[in-house]
Each structure stands twice: as structure tokens, then as C-alpha cells.
């Protein structure tokens, strides 16, 4: 049941930046976004839209392996790392941290 909620397409989040602008984030864990109203690239799984410009900050990964997912047993968390588009010599990245606890559910893949 929880996995169905995680795979709803897409999650949306809006954030007011320190410069007063509004950024909108689109996140899809189970498949590339492919949202017709936004061009973040065909393989984008995490996209940020700021000042009318969209960029991929995390590309979809078909297979979750040790390169993209890290378990942190001490804190009962696991971290998903998705690499996005190039920005000069740097790469945009997204880190999503899932926490487990009494009232939270851990989806271990």
C-alpha cells in the first residue's frame, strides 16, 4: 500500500528561495517524470523549475544498487542519491533520505 503512494506521479514541492523567488520541485521515484508542461529531459526523475527555467537535478535509475542507495543503520535511514544534469564541471544531485521509526514505515529495496 505504501509503495503505491510513493509511486504516485509526481510529488510536488514549492519553496521560497532567499532571493524571494519561488522554486517548484517535481519528484518521481518509480519512473521518469515525462510531464508535458515541463521539459526537464526524458530521463529526469527530479526536476526544479525556477524563474521559468526547468533543469534536471536527478535522473531516473532503473536499478537501485549500492551506487545510488546507502543504508545508515545507526539512524535507521537510507539515502537515495540521484545525479542530474551537468552544470559546468559540476553535476546537479538530489539526496532523498527515508527514515524509519515507530510511526514511519521503512521501504527497504
Helices and strands as residue ranges (DSSP letters): H 2-6, E 11-16, E 22-27, E 44-50, E 53-59, E 69-72, G 73-75, E 77-87, E 90-99
